[in-house]
Amino acid sequence: MLSFVLLLLLLLQFFNNAKLGEFLWYRFLAPYVQTCRENVWSEMCVSTLNAMFYGPSAFIAPDDFVVIGQTWPATVSARNVQHWAQQLTDKKLQFQMFDHGTNCKNRTWFAETCNQLAYGSLVPPEYDLGKVTAPQVILEGEIDLMSTTEDVQEQWRRYPRSTIVSDTVYSQYSHMDFVWDRNARHAYEMVDIMFRYSPSTF
């Protein structure tokens, strides 16, 4: 866990210094992913890439990884990754808005504002999940590396107890199984939940 936090700190420092707008540029990664797909061990190659980011998958068909590799890994905002790193390295575990810093004098296109101008305070305000009134349901993957059980429990404690409906843990599910598993077990529960708690949206 310590090594993971250190990696996040390095990522945070990197994005602060590099001034990048995008992370995991697919147009630059595509040639390498293409090589992986065309290799004789293509299924293993792409599934290994997936396991590195999200955890091993027992539910995604091996040949599907080759198809997935045509558009994955997808580009993500560098600021989004930076925000994740801020949250995960915060000792108080505060769920708060993006920290722009307090240097209002040397603003650039990447650091275009500061906390004082953006929020009217030196520190970013927290997202107050205590104000949530809608029913809350969480579907967890047992071996999800990006959203662990500890992460879910930390999130749960922020909601009012009256809003918590259920928390289902799917055995052997990793992060992207919720998206890429063709026989997704959770889909039935999701549809049932939506019909029960939000029927007017259909």
Protein Blocks (a to p, Z undefined) as FASTA:
>chain_A
ZZmmmmmmmmmmmmmmnopabehifklmmmmmmmmmmpmklmmmmmmmmmmmnopcfkbc
fklmmmmmmmpccdddfklmmmmmmmmmpmnlpacdddebjafklgcfklmbcfklmnop
abdcdddfklpmbdcdddddfklcklcfklmmmmmmmpcfklpmbdcddehiafklmmmm
mklfklmmmmmmmmmmmmmlZZ
